[in-house]
Amino acid sequence: MKPVVLVTRKLPDSVEDRLRRDYNPILNPGDVLYSGDEIIERAKGADAIMPCHTEKFSAAVIARLPESVRVIANFSVGYDHVDTEAARARGLIVTNTPEVLSDATAELTMMLMLGAARRASEGERLVRTREWKDWSPSFMVGTQVTGKRLGILGFGRVGRVVAKRARGFDMEIHYNDIKRASPELEAGAIFHKTPAELMPHCDFLALHCVASPQTVKLLNAELIALLPDGAIVVNASRGVVIDDDALIAALKSGKLTAAGLDVYNNEPDIHPEYRQLTNVFLMPHIGSATKETRIAMGFRAIDNLDAVFAGKEPRDRVA
Ligand code: DGY
């Protein structure tokens, strides 16, 4: 008998085809967003669940999952939507999909930097609303990216690809992480021991840290004060790493020139003031949203399922 897998969202056809071939998938062709109760109900008789970050597996949800469920194979690199301690306590295996989305997320980060620096939201609105009337040397003047200093907070897989892409813009790379990377991974990037030590070196700051209790509101008023005046902040990691009130205050006061955001606290019901600010370039959590990456994420999640059901240790086990 093929294992039963509850798939919580619509996945690419090739991913669903592979699931049909090797498993008994319970699919979601309408791409409906399920509540915790609905997941518990639909998981009856399932051996595994393949969710996205949009489904929350709190301790309360995990406690009520049917006994048959052995594994949560996330279709995401982030797994802050899963209470991993509760999963561990219950003997549930949890996996994620690292590596395969680093390129797409780094591309999006570059887009956030360029969009924020070159005032893409304002420019696009002017053209669409026919408010664009003229050209002059003082019209829509932005900030140049080329040759600036880029600080990367969180020098993991995505952060390192961002560094590589940014070198194409002749940027000088600075970073902070829990520990210093090897010279090979650094590739000339300059290490700073603490986030506070990194800040003064950032004309641009890109956040690529993992969401954890230690990184909640990491970018707060104190850290922002240490950035050079006029710096630009971008975030394609998780919304929780930013203190929204502090960022919004800095964008209003002119301490920061601009921000580019793809992720937010309380998505999609984001802090309403972001929508009012013209100096933020806003995207709807699409860092990994390319055709190639979605397929790679699905296949990586299935590789993890295959390992579990073959009695092996899955490659990307996080709990
Ligand atoms: C991830 O994989 O964590 C992305 O944010 C999409 O969920």
py3Dmol code that shows the C-alpha trace and the ligand (Angstrom):
import py3Dmol

protein = """\
ATOM      1  CA  MET A   1       0.000   0.000   0.000  1.00  0.00           C
ATOM      2  CA  LYS A   2       1.297   3.421  -0.948  1.00  0.00           C
ATOM      3  CA  PRO A   3       1.599   5.871   1.959  1.00  0.00           C
ATOM      4  CA  VAL A   4      -1.126   8.518   2.134  1.00  0.00           C
ATOM      5  CA  VAL A   5       0.138  12.120   1.936  1.00  0.00           C
ATOM      6  CA  LEU A   6      -2.026  15.142   2.718  1.00  0.00           C
ATOM      7  CA  VAL A   7      -0.845  17.969   0.440  1.00  0.00           C
ATOM      8  CA  THR A   8      -2.183  21.246   1.788  1.00  0.00           C
ATOM      9  CA  ARG A   9      -1.777  23.534  -1.270  1.00  0.00           C
ATOM     10  CA  LYS A  10      -1.848  23.243  -5.070  1.00  0.00           C
ATOM     11  CA  LEU A  11       1.621  22.175  -6.237  1.00  0.00           C
ATOM     12  CA  PRO A  12       3.170  22.171  -9.749  1.00  0.00           C
ATOM     13  CA  ASP A  13       1.791  19.454 -12.033  1.00  0.00           C
ATOM     14  CA  SER A  14       5.087  17.556 -12.221  1.00  0.00           C
ATOM     15  CA  VAL A  15       5.269  17.451  -8.422  1.00  0.00           C
ATOM     16  CA  GLU A  16       1.697  16.217  -8.107  1.00  0.00           C
ATOM     17  CA  ASP A  17       2.366  13.623 -10.866  1.00  0.00           C
ATOM     18  CA  ARG A  18       5.318  12.230  -8.904  1.00  0.00           C
ATOM     19  CA  LEU A  19       3.193  12.157  -5.766  1.00  0.00           C
ATOM     20  CA  ARG A  20       0.447  10.244  -7.608  1.00  0.00           C
ATOM     21  CA  ARG A  21       3.018   7.784  -8.930  1.00  0.00           C
ATOM     22  CA  ASP A  22       4.597   6.927  -5.580  1.00  0.00           C
ATOM     23  CA  TYR A  23       1.982   7.849  -2.969  1.00  0.00           C
ATOM     24  CA  ASN A  24      -1.738   8.178  -2.371  1.00  0.00           C
ATOM     25  CA  PRO A  25      -1.896  11.957  -2.226  1.00  0.00           C
ATOM     26  CA  ILE A  26      -4.872  13.906  -0.909  1.00  0.00           C
ATOM     27  CA  LEU A  27      -4.533  16.993  -3.112  1.00  0.00           C
ATOM     28  CA  ASN A  28      -5.992  20.481  -2.889  1.00  0.00           C
ATOM     29  CA  PRO A  29      -6.840  21.394  -6.523  1.00  0.00           C
ATOM     30  CA  GLY A  30      -8.729  24.522  -5.417  1.00  0.00           C
ATOM     31  CA  ASP A  31      -5.698  25.740  -3.402  1.00  0.00           C
ATOM     32  CA  VAL A  32      -7.910  26.483  -0.403  1.00  0.00           C
ATOM     33  CA  LEU A  33      -6.121  27.741   2.716  1.00  0.00           C
ATOM     34  CA  TYR A  34      -6.924  25.237   5.493  1.00  0.00           C
ATOM     35  CA  SER A  35      -7.287  26.080   9.161  1.00  0.00           C
ATOM     36  CA  GLY A  36      -5.689  23.916  11.833  1.00  0.00           C
ATOM     37  CA  ASP A  37      -9.020  22.125  12.390  1.00  0.00           C
ATOM     38  CA  GLU A  38      -9.361  21.403   8.673  1.00  0.00           C
ATOM     39  CA  ILE A  39      -5.849  19.982   8.501  1.00  0.00           C
ATOM     40  CA  ILE A  40      -6.561  17.722  11.471  1.00  0.00           C
ATOM     41  CA  GLU A  41      -9.777  16.545   9.809  1.00  0.00           C
ATOM     42  CA  ARG A  42      -8.211  15.975   6.374  1.00  0.00           C
ATOM     43  CA  ALA A  43      -5.171  14.218   7.835  1.00  0.00           C
ATOM     44  CA  LYS A  44      -7.325  11.313   9.079  1.00  0.00           C
ATOM     45  CA  GLY A  45      -5.651   8.148   7.782  1.00  0.00           C
ATOM     46  CA  ALA A  46      -2.660  10.088   6.364  1.00  0.00           C
ATOM     47  CA  ASP A  47       0.900   8.888   6.937  1.00  0.00           C
ATOM     48  CA  ALA A  48       2.438  12.253   6.068  1.00  0.00           C
ATOM     49  CA  ILE A  49       1.573  15.893   5.508  1.00  0.00           C
ATOM     50  CA  MET A  50       3.256  18.122   2.923  1.00  0.00           C
ATOM     51  CA  PRO A  51       2.402  21.684   4.029  1.00  0.00           C
ATOM     52  CA  CYS A  52       3.627  25.179   3.173  1.00  0.00           C
ATOM     53  CA  HIS A  53       4.519  27.998   5.548  1.00  0.00           C
ATOM     54  CA  THR A  54       0.879  29.142   5.274  1.00  0.00           C
ATOM     55  CA  GLU A  55      -0.267  26.278   7.535  1.00  0.00           C
ATOM     56  CA  LYS A  56       0.500  26.676  11.206  1.00  0.00           C
ATOM     57  CA  PHE A  57       1.464  23.584  13.179  1.00  0.00           C
ATOM     58  CA  SER A  58       1.253  24.900  16.717  1.00  0.00           C
ATOM     59  CA  ALA A  59       1.682  22.578  19.688  1.00  0.00           C
ATOM     60  CA  ALA A  60      -2.127  22.446  19.950  1.00  0.00           C
ATOM     61  CA  VAL A  61      -2.523  21.371  16.297  1.00  0.00           C
ATOM     62  CA  ILE A  62       0.297  18.829  16.559  1.00  0.00           C
ATOM     63  CA  ALA A  63      -1.256  17.319  19.684  1.00  0.00           C
ATOM     64  CA  ARG A  64      -4.501  16.703  17.770  1.00  0.00           C
ATOM     65  CA  LEU A  65      -3.001  15.278  14.558  1.00  0.00           C
ATOM     66  CA  PRO A  66      -4.090  11.699  13.861  1.00  0.00           C
ATOM     67  CA  GLU A  67      -1.712   9.060  15.262  1.00  0.00           C
ATOM     68  CA  SER A  68      -1.087   7.770  11.721  1.00  0.00           C
ATOM     69  CA  VAL A  69       0.867  10.927  10.747  1.00  0.00           C
ATOM     70  CA  ARG A  70       4.617  10.230  10.996  1.00  0.00           C
ATOM     71  CA  VAL A  71       6.154  13.066   9.034  1.00  0.00           C
ATOM     72  CA  ILE A  72       5.637  16.730   8.113  1.00  0.00           C
ATOM     73  CA  ALA A  73       7.617  17.252   4.888  1.00  0.00           C
ATOM     74  CA  ASN A  74       7.519  21.008   4.436  1.00  0.00           C
ATOM     75  CA  PHE A  75       7.373  22.589   1.015  1.00  0.00           C
ATOM     76  CA  SER A  76       9.510  25.476   2.330  1.00  0.00           C
ATOM     77  CA  VAL A  77      12.952  26.191   3.654  1.00  0.00           C
ATOM     78  CA  GLY A  78      11.536  28.127   6.612  1.00  0.00           C
ATOM     79  CA  TYR A  79       9.896  26.010   9.279  1.00  0.00           C
ATOM     80  CA  ASP A  80       8.973  28.630  11.848  1.00  0.00           C
ATOM     81  CA  HIS A  81       5.324  27.679  11.176  1.00  0.00           C
ATOM     82  CA  VAL A  82       5.973  24.335  12.891  1.00  0.00           C
ATOM     83  CA  ASP A  83       6.472  23.986  16.634  1.00  0.00           C
ATOM     84  CA  THR A  84       9.480  21.689  16.290  1.00  0.00           C
ATOM     85  CA  GLU A  85       9.692  20.987  20.012  1.00  0.00           C
ATOM     86  CA  ALA A  86       6.107  19.747  20.062  1.00  0.00           C
ATOM     87  CA  ALA A  87       6.846  17.687  16.939  1.00  0.00           C
ATOM     88  CA  ARG A  88       9.930  16.152  18.533  1.00  0.00           C
ATOM     89  CA  ALA A  89       8.036  15.383  21.725  1.00  0.00           C
ATOM     90  CA  ARG A  90       5.440  13.547  19.675  1.00  0.00           C
ATOM     91  CA  GLY A  91       8.032  11.682  17.606  1.00  0.00           C
ATOM     92  CA  LEU A  92       7.046  13.451  14.380  1.00  0.00           C
ATOM     93  CA  ILE A  93       9.747  13.832  11.728  1.00  0.00           C
ATOM     94  CA  VAL A  94       9.910  17.340  10.225  1.00  0.00           C
ATOM     95  CA  THR A  95      11.853  18.250   7.053  1.00  0.00           C
ATOM     96  CA  ASN A  96      12.364  21.393   4.948  1.00  0.00           C
ATOM     97  CA  THR A  97      13.678  22.263   1.454  1.00  0.00           C
ATOM     98  CA  PRO A  98      16.990  24.130   1.746  1.00  0.00           C
ATOM     99  CA  GLU A  99      19.340  25.087  -1.120  1.00  0.00           C
ATOM    100  CA  VAL A 100      16.851  24.776  -3.964  1.00  0.00           C
ATOM    101  CA  LEU A 101      15.381  28.228  -3.409  1.00  0.00           C
ATOM    102  CA  SER A 102      18.563  30.190  -2.704  1.00  0.00           C
ATOM    103  CA  ASP A 103      18.967  31.501  -6.264  1.00  0.00           C
ATOM    104  CA  ALA A 104      15.354  32.615  -6.607  1.00  0.00           C
ATOM    105  CA  THR A 105      15.376  34.316  -3.210  1.00  0.00           C
ATOM    106  CA  ALA A 106      18.684  36.030  -3.940  1.00  0.00           C
ATOM    107  CA  GLU A 107      17.258  37.308  -7.250  1.00  0.00           C
ATOM    108  CA  LEU A 108      14.302  38.734  -5.379  1.00  0.00           C
ATOM    109  CA  THR A 109      16.644  40.345  -2.856  1.00  0.00           C
ATOM    110  CA  MET A 110      18.493  42.087  -5.687  1.00  0.00           C
ATOM    111  CA  MET A 111      15.145  43.221  -7.026  1.00  0.00           C
ATOM    112  CA  LEU A 112      14.222  44.633  -3.605  1.00  0.00           C
ATOM    113  CA  MET A 113      17.520  46.513  -3.440  1.00  0.00           C
ATOM    114  CA  LEU A 114      17.173  47.904  -6.937  1.00  0.00           C
ATOM    115  CA  GLY A 115      13.457  48.602  -6.551  1.00  0.00           C
ATOM    116  CA  ALA A 116      13.922  50.443  -3.261  1.00  0.00           C
ATOM    117  CA  ALA A 117      17.015  52.343  -4.409  1.00  0.00           C
ATOM    118  CA  ARG A 118      15.594  53.384  -7.783  1.00  0.00           C
ATOM    119  CA  ARG A 119      12.084  54.149  -6.494  1.00  0.00           C
ATOM    120  CA  ALA A 120      10.371  51.472  -8.561  1.00  0.00           C
ATOM    121  CA  SER A 121       6.989  51.703  -6.791  1.00  0.00           C
ATOM    122  CA  GLU A 122       6.752  55.445  -7.333  1.00  0.00           C
ATOM    123  CA  GLY A 123       7.893  55.236 -10.936  1.00  0.00           C
ATOM    124  CA  GLU A 124       5.502  52.467 -11.840  1.00  0.00           C
ATOM    125  CA  ARG A 125       2.585  54.265 -10.241  1.00  0.00           C
ATOM    126  CA  LEU A 126       3.379  57.470 -12.133  1.00  0.00           C
ATOM    127  CA  VAL A 127       3.329  55.659 -15.456  1.00  0.00           C
ATOM    128  CA  ARG A 128       0.196  53.619 -14.727  1.00  0.00           C
ATOM    129  CA  THR A 129      -1.832  56.587 -13.443  1.00  0.00           C
ATOM    130  CA  ARG A 130      -0.730  58.917 -16.274  1.00  0.00           C
ATOM    131  CA  GLU A 131       0.726  61.292 -13.697  1.00  0.00           C
ATOM    132  CA  TRP A 132       4.075  61.151 -15.498  1.00  0.00           C
ATOM    133  CA  LYS A 133       4.196  64.480 -17.350  1.00  0.00           C
ATOM    134  CA  ASP A 134       7.791  65.453 -17.889  1.00  0.00           C
ATOM    135  CA  TRP A 135      11.475  64.567 -17.621  1.00  0.00           C
ATOM    136  CA  SER A 136      14.012  66.707 -15.820  1.00  0.00           C
ATOM    137  CA  PRO A 137      17.414  66.158 -14.188  1.00  0.00           C
ATOM    138  CA  SER A 138      15.762  66.326 -10.787  1.00  0.00           C
ATOM    139  CA  PHE A 139      12.949  63.895 -11.632  1.00  0.00           C
ATOM    140  CA  MET A 140      12.774  60.571  -9.722  1.00  0.00           C
ATOM    141  CA  VAL A 141      16.394  60.698  -8.613  1.00  0.00           C
ATOM    142  CA  GLY A 142      17.288  57.611  -6.631  1.00  0.00           C
ATOM    143  CA  THR A 143      20.303  55.985  -5.002  1.00  0.00           C
ATOM    144  CA  GLN A 144      22.963  54.153  -6.986  1.00  0.00           C
ATOM    145  CA  VAL A 145      23.570  50.528  -5.983  1.00  0.00           C
ATOM    146  CA  THR A 146      26.850  50.004  -7.830  1.00  0.00           C
ATOM    147  CA  GLY A 147      29.939  50.170  -5.679  1.00  0.00           C
ATOM    148  CA  LYS A 148      28.093  50.549  -2.357  1.00  0.00           C
ATOM    149  CA  ARG A 149      28.635  48.555   0.827  1.00  0.00           C
ATOM    150  CA  LEU A 150      26.161  45.729   1.388  1.00  0.00           C
ATOM    151  CA  GLY A 151      25.709  44.308   4.879  1.00  0.00           C
ATOM    152  CA  ILE A 152      24.211  40.837   5.069  1.00  0.00           C
ATOM    153  CA  LEU A 153      22.713  39.800   8.386  1.00  0.00           C
ATOM    154  CA  GLY A 154      22.647  35.992   8.240  1.00  0.00           C
ATOM    155  CA  PHE A 155      25.350  34.574   5.955  1.00  0.00           C
ATOM    156  CA  GLY A 156      23.683  31.237   5.220  1.00  0.00           C
ATOM    157  CA  ARG A 157      22.874  29.778   1.828  1.00  0.00           C
ATOM    158  CA  VAL A 158      20.688  32.653   0.618  1.00  0.00           C
ATOM    159  CA  GLY A 159      22.902  35.350   2.123  1.00  0.00           C
ATOM    160  CA  ARG A 160      25.948  33.942   0.356  1.00  0.00           C
ATOM    161  CA  VAL A 161      24.207  33.837  -3.034  1.00  0.00           C
ATOM    162  CA  VAL A 162      23.113  37.448  -2.486  1.00  0.00           C
ATOM    163  CA  ALA A 163      26.775  38.316  -1.836  1.00  0.00           C
ATOM    164  CA  LYS A 164      27.748  36.643  -5.106  1.00  0.00           C
ATOM    165  CA  ARG A 165      25.099  38.501  -7.131  1.00  0.00           C
ATOM    166  CA  ALA A 166      25.920  41.792  -5.414  1.00  0.00           C
ATOM    167  CA  ARG A 167      29.580  41.447  -6.392  1.00  0.00           C
ATOM    168  CA  GLY A 168      28.305  41.792  -9.959  1.00  0.00           C
ATOM    169  CA  PHE A 169      27.336  45.325  -8.901  1.00  0.00           C
ATOM    170  CA  ASP A 170      30.830  45.906  -7.490  1.00  0.00           C
ATOM    171  CA  MET A 171      29.409  45.996  -3.969  1.00  0.00           C
ATOM    172  CA  GLU A 172      31.700  45.578  -0.966  1.00  0.00           C
ATOM    173  CA  ILE A 173      30.272  42.751   1.133  1.00  0.00           C
ATOM    174  CA  HIS A 174      30.100  42.846   4.942  1.00  0.00           C
ATOM    175  CA  TYR A 175      28.286  40.274   7.057  1.00  0.00           C
ATOM    176  CA  ASN A 176      27.384  39.024  10.481  1.00  0.00           C
ATOM    177  CA  ASP A 177      26.426  35.493  11.434  1.00  0.00           C
ATOM    178  CA  ILE A 178      26.663  33.408  14.588  1.00  0.00           C
ATOM    179  CA  LYS A 179      30.083  32.276  13.491  1.00  0.00           C
ATOM    180  CA  ARG A 180      32.589  33.333  10.876  1.00  0.00           C
ATOM    181  CA  ALA A 181      32.380  31.510   7.533  1.00  0.00           C
ATOM    182  CA  SER A 182      35.397  29.739   6.002  1.00  0.00           C
ATOM    183  CA  PRO A 183      37.597  31.882   3.729  1.00  0.00           C
ATOM    184  CA  GLU A 184      36.214  29.927   0.787  1.00  0.00           C
ATOM    185  CA  LEU A 185      32.598  30.798   1.667  1.00  0.00           C
ATOM    186  CA  GLU A 186      33.492  34.357   2.632  1.00  0.00           C
ATOM    187  CA  ALA A 187      35.074  34.991  -0.771  1.00  0.00           C
ATOM    188  CA  GLY A 188      36.380  38.311   0.504  1.00  0.00           C
ATOM    189  CA  ALA A 189      33.293  39.301   2.526  1.00  0.00           C
ATOM    190  CA  ILE A 190      34.194  41.157   5.740  1.00  0.00           C
ATOM    191  CA  PHE A 191      33.008  39.535   8.973  1.00  0.00           C
ATOM    192  CA  HIS A 192      31.630  41.559  11.908  1.00  0.00           C
ATOM    193  CA  LYS A 193      31.205  39.838  15.262  1.00  0.00           C
ATOM    194  CA  THR A 194      27.807  41.313  16.163  1.00  0.00           C
ATOM    195  CA  PRO A 195      24.857  42.843  14.304  1.00  0.00           C
ATOM    196  CA  ALA A 196      25.680  46.144  16.038  1.00  0.00           C
ATOM    197  CA  GLU A 197      29.229  46.069  14.654  1.00  0.00           C
ATOM    198  CA  LEU A 198      27.924  45.342  11.168  1.00  0.00           C
ATOM    199  CA  MET A 199      25.459  48.242  11.013  1.00  0.00           C
ATOM    200  CA  PRO A 200      27.837  51.201  10.424  1.00  0.00           C
ATOM    201  CA  HIS A 201      29.198  49.434   7.313  1.00  0.00           C
ATOM    202  CA  CYS A 202      25.846  49.077   5.540  1.00  0.00           C
ATOM    203  CA  ASP A 203      24.788  51.452   2.806  1.00  0.00           C
ATOM    204  CA  PHE A 204      22.401  48.591   2.088  1.00  0.00           C
ATOM    205  CA  LEU A 205      21.348  46.042   4.698  1.00  0.00           C
ATOM    206  CA  ALA A 206      19.877  42.700   3.591  1.00  0.00           C
ATOM    207  CA  LEU A 207      18.267  40.478   6.232  1.00  0.00           C
ATOM    208  CA  HIS A 208      18.723  36.769   5.681  1.00  0.00           C
ATOM    209  CA  CYS A 209      18.523  35.364   9.181  1.00  0.00           C
ATOM    210  CA  VAL A 210      16.371  32.463  10.274  1.00  0.00           C
ATOM    211  CA  ALA A 211      13.217  33.270  12.256  1.00  0.00           C
ATOM    212  CA  SER A 212      13.769  32.159  15.851  1.00  0.00           C
ATOM    213  CA  PRO A 213      13.081  33.530  19.327  1.00  0.00           C
ATOM    214  CA  GLN A 214      16.583  35.114  19.131  1.00  0.00           C
ATOM    215  CA  THR A 215      15.864  36.994  15.892  1.00  0.00           C
ATOM    216  CA  VAL A 216      12.378  38.357  16.661  1.00  0.00           C
ATOM    217  CA  LYS A 217      12.549  42.169  16.164  1.00  0.00           C
ATOM    218  CA  LEU A 218      16.301  41.884  15.661  1.00  0.00           C
ATOM    219  CA  LEU A 219      16.247  44.992  13.483  1.00  0.00           C
ATOM    220  CA  ASN A 220      14.967  47.407  16.118  1.00  0.00           C
ATOM    221  CA  ALA A 221      15.367  51.142  16.782  1.00  0.00           C
ATOM    222  CA  GLU A 222      18.770  50.648  18.429  1.00  0.00           C
ATOM    223  CA  LEU A 223      20.258  48.799  15.458  1.00  0.00           C
ATOM    224  CA  ILE A 224      18.678  51.151  12.918  1.00  0.00           C
ATOM    225  CA  ALA A 225      20.294  54.094  14.734  1.00  0.00           C
ATOM    226  CA  LEU A 226      23.691  52.510  14.037  1.00  0.00           C
ATOM    227  CA  LEU A 227      23.127  52.402  10.261  1.00  0.00           C
ATOM    228  CA  PRO A 228      24.607  55.225   8.172  1.00  0.00           C
ATOM    229  CA  ASP A 229      22.077  57.992   7.499  1.00  0.00           C
ATOM    230  CA  GLY A 230      20.234  57.299   4.268  1.00  0.00           C
ATOM    231  CA  ALA A 231      20.788  53.521   4.328  1.00  0.00           C
ATOM    232  CA  ILE A 232      18.409  51.143   2.552  1.00  0.00           C
ATOM    233  CA  VAL A 233      17.022  48.007   4.238  1.00  0.00           C
ATOM    234  CA  VAL A 234      15.680  44.933   2.429  1.00  0.00           C
ATOM    235  CA  ASN A 235      14.067  41.820   3.850  1.00  0.00           C
ATOM    236  CA  ALA A 236      13.333  38.549   2.059  1.00  0.00           C
ATOM    237  CA  SER A 237      13.703  36.277   5.098  1.00  0.00           C
ATOM    238  CA  ARG A 238      10.820  36.488   7.580  1.00  0.00           C
ATOM    239  CA  GLY A 239       8.813  39.486   8.791  1.00  0.00           C
ATOM    240  CA  VAL A 240       9.380  38.771  12.462  1.00  0.00           C
ATOM    241  CA  VAL A 241      13.024  39.865  12.261  1.00  0.00           C
ATOM    242  CA  ILE A 242      11.897  43.500  11.890  1.00  0.00           C
ATOM    243  CA  ASP A 243      10.337  45.782  14.485  1.00  0.00           C
ATOM    244  CA  ASP A 244       7.809  47.393  12.132  1.00  0.00           C
ATOM    245  CA  ASP A 245       7.243  50.500  14.268  1.00  0.00           C
ATOM    246  CA  ALA A 246      10.987  51.190  14.373  1.00  0.00           C
ATOM    247  CA  LEU A 247      11.432  50.670  10.618  1.00  0.00           C
ATOM    248  CA  ILE A 248       8.428  52.835   9.762  1.00  0.00           C
ATOM    249  CA  ALA A 249       9.645  55.627  12.070  1.00  0.00           C
ATOM    250  CA  ALA A 250      13.078  55.557  10.371  1.00  0.00           C
ATOM    251  CA  LEU A 251      11.516  55.627   6.899  1.00  0.00           C
ATOM    252  CA  LYS A 252       9.371  58.611   7.889  1.00  0.00           C
ATOM    253  CA  SER A 253      12.148  60.580   9.569  1.00  0.00           C
ATOM    254  CA  GLY A 254      14.554  60.155   6.645  1.00  0.00           C
ATOM    255  CA  LYS A 255      17.032  58.190   8.748  1.00  0.00           C
ATOM    256  CA  LEU A 256      16.542  55.488   6.110  1.00  0.00           C
ATOM    257  CA  THR A 257      16.142  56.405   2.445  1.00  0.00           C
ATOM    258  CA  ALA A 258      14.010  53.411   1.565  1.00  0.00           C
ATOM    259  CA  ALA A 259      13.160  49.783   2.244  1.00  0.00           C
ATOM    260  CA  GLY A 260      12.317  46.797   0.066  1.00  0.00           C
ATOM    261  CA  LEU A 261      10.138  44.168   1.738  1.00  0.00           C
ATOM    262  CA  ASP A 262       8.906  40.773   0.610  1.00  0.00           C
ATOM    263  CA  VAL A 263       7.986  39.370   4.034  1.00  0.00           C
ATOM    264  CA  TYR A 264       6.062  40.877   6.937  1.00  0.00           C
ATOM    265  CA  ASN A 265       4.759  40.373  10.397  1.00  0.00           C
ATOM    266  CA  ASN A 266       1.234  38.956  10.246  1.00  0.00           C
ATOM    267  CA  GLU A 267       1.080  38.331   6.477  1.00  0.00           C
ATOM    268  CA  PRO A 268      -0.948  39.194   4.483  1.00  0.00           C
ATOM    269  CA  ASP A 269      -2.487  41.650   6.947  1.00  0.00           C
ATOM    270  CA  ILE A 270       0.638  43.796   7.118  1.00  0.00           C
ATOM    271  CA  HIS A 271       1.262  46.944   9.165  1.00  0.00           C
ATOM    272  CA  PRO A 272      -1.061  49.434   7.406  1.00  0.00           C
ATOM    273  CA  GLU A 273       1.495  52.254   7.401  1.00  0.00           C
ATOM    274  CA  TYR A 274       3.713  50.420   4.906  1.00  0.00           C
ATOM    275  CA  ARG A 275       1.007  50.954   2.283  1.00  0.00           C
ATOM    276  CA  GLN A 276       1.069  54.717   2.892  1.00  0.00           C
ATOM    277  CA  LEU A 277       4.829  55.158   2.536  1.00  0.00           C
ATOM    278  CA  THR A 278       6.136  55.976  -0.930  1.00  0.00           C
ATOM    279  CA  ASN A 279       9.702  54.976  -0.050  1.00  0.00           C
ATOM    280  CA  VAL A 280       8.976  51.274   0.437  1.00  0.00           C
ATOM    281  CA  PHE A 281       8.988  48.762  -2.385  1.00  0.00           C
ATOM    282  CA  LEU A 282       6.527  46.042  -1.402  1.00  0.00           C
ATOM    283  CA  MET A 283       6.285  42.490  -2.728  1.00  0.00           C
ATOM    284  CA  PRO A 284       3.885  39.727  -1.549  1.00  0.00           C
ATOM    285  CA  HIS A 285       6.243  37.004  -0.196  1.00  0.00           C
ATOM    286  CA  ILE A 286       7.391  35.755  -3.605  1.00  0.00           C
ATOM    287  CA  GLY A 287      11.095  35.138  -2.924  1.00  0.00           C
ATOM    288  CA  SER A 288      10.961  31.523  -4.081  1.00  0.00           C
ATOM    289  CA  ALA A 289       8.149  31.974  -6.618  1.00  0.00           C
ATOM    290  CA  THR A 290       9.745  30.862  -9.876  1.00  0.00           C
ATOM    291  CA  LYS A 291       8.550  27.883 -11.917  1.00  0.00           C
ATOM    292  CA  GLU A 292      11.928  26.185 -11.612  1.00  0.00           C
ATOM    293  CA  THR A 293      12.180  26.666  -7.867  1.00  0.00           C
ATOM    294  CA  ARG A 294       8.633  25.561  -7.092  1.00  0.00           C
ATOM    295  CA  ILE A 295       9.291  22.264  -8.888  1.00  0.00           C
ATOM    296  CA  ALA A 296      12.650  21.846  -7.157  1.00  0.00           C
ATOM    297  CA  MET A 297      11.037  22.516  -3.768  1.00  0.00           C
ATOM    298  CA  GLY A 298       8.355  19.889  -4.437  1.00  0.00           C
ATOM    299  CA  PHE A 299      10.894  17.293  -5.552  1.00  0.00           C
ATOM    300  CA  ARG A 300      13.095  18.001  -2.554  1.00  0.00           C
ATOM    301  CA  ALA A 301      10.116  17.555  -0.209  1.00  0.00           C
ATOM    302  CA  ILE A 302       9.251  14.259  -1.928  1.00  0.00           C
ATOM    303  CA  ASP A 303      12.902  13.109  -1.665  1.00  0.00           C
ATOM    304  CA  ASN A 304      12.532  13.603   2.081  1.00  0.00           C
ATOM    305  CA  LEU A 305       9.288  11.597   2.128  1.00  0.00           C
ATOM    306  CA  ASP A 306      10.912   8.852   0.051  1.00  0.00           C
ATOM    307  CA  ALA A 307      13.730   8.572   2.588  1.00  0.00           C
ATOM    308  CA  VAL A 308      11.367   8.344   5.558  1.00  0.00           C
ATOM    309  CA  PHE A 309       9.216   5.658   3.939  1.00  0.00           C
ATOM    310  CA  ALA A 310      12.327   3.723   2.878  1.00  0.00           C
ATOM    311  CA  GLY A 311      13.362   3.670   6.543  1.00  0.00           C
ATOM    312  CA  LYS A 312      16.251   6.095   5.975  1.00  0.00           C
ATOM    313  CA  GLU A 313      17.207   9.387   7.574  1.00  0.00           C
ATOM    314  CA  PRO A 314      15.786  12.199   5.402  1.00  0.00           C
ATOM    315  CA  ARG A 315      18.420  14.610   4.093  1.00  0.00           C
ATOM    316  CA  ASP A 316      16.702  17.743   5.384  1.00  0.00           C
ATOM    317  CA  ARG A 317      15.487  16.707   8.796  1.00  0.00           C
ATOM    318  CA  VAL A 318      14.916  19.654  11.144  1.00  0.00           C
ATOM    319  CA  ALA A 319      13.073  17.754  13.908  1.00  0.00           C
TER     320      ALA A 319
END
"""
ligand_1 = """\
7
DGY
C 10.204 29.345 2.345
O 10.471 28.340 1.679
O 10.443 29.427 3.550
C 9.539 30.474 1.638
O 9.383 31.562 2.458
C 8.181 30.035 1.097
O 7.476 29.404 2.090
"""
view = py3Dmol.view(width=600, height=400)
view.addModel(protein, "pdb")
view.setStyle({"model": 0}, {"cartoon": {"style": "trace"}})
view.addModel(ligand_1, "xyz")
view.setStyle({"model": 1}, {"stick": {}})
view.zoomTo()
view.show()
